[in-house]
Amino acid sequence: MNLLLVEDDPSMRATLERALSRRGFQVAGCGDGRKALEMWRASPPDVVVLDLSLPGLDGLQVLEQARAADLATPVLILTARGTVGDRIIGLNTGADDYLPKPFDLDELEARLRALGRRRTESAGEKAGGALQLGVLRYEKDSGAVYVRDQVMELTPRETALLQALMARPGHAVSKEKLFELVFPGEADVQYEAVEVVVYRLRKKLAHTGTTLMTLRGLGYLLKAA
């Protein structure tokens, strides 16, 4: 797996380059935001590890400009900024994962490999008008959800929620956004009703190897095994 490691601390960058190289990653390091964006554009890696505090352009600016240029490489933000607000900003800007410093190297490796697998999955739009995540497939034309070749028995609200999460694999979707999609125009329904649909859908996904995760302060995220 090819990594672009963007970290302004030379000691931290060198340590991570050595440690990740020993674990089988091909690592290209960079300590400047503008240079990182140039490297990303010139040779898109499999995953980008991005610090937020950078000279030239800060990490969020790098991420924002990369996404605006249709650079879809998965991004893991690695930073000392660990507040919920910072995580929300990073994820809303287009990050795929967030690991605050200090961190465990084994966890970093696991997250990077998960992002690498996600990149190679047939997630997102397919030519046939379907959304795919792991063994799940949502057929837009029919509105049916399949586990491999078996149709799932879902209510319309469960289907709407699952579709919204499958459309953004690996990204947190806020409860407010899900409410708009699952209960459109139903002003008399409370936001907590989303939690009931999530609970029922989570039970139905239990045998599929797909996890419906709750991220406190961020929303919900669908993750394939």
Secondary structure, 3 states (H helix, E strand, C coil): CEEEEECCCHHHHHHHHHHHHHCCCEEEEECCHHHHHHHHHHCCCCEEEECCCCCCCCHHHHHHHHHHCCCCCCEEEEECCCCHHHHHHHHHHCCCEEEECCCCHHHHHHHHHHHHHHHHCCCEECCCCEEEECCEEEECCCCCEEECCEECCCCHHHHHHHHHHHCCCCCCECHHHHHHHHCCCCCCCCCCHHHHHHHHHHHHHHHHCCEEEEECCCEEEEECC
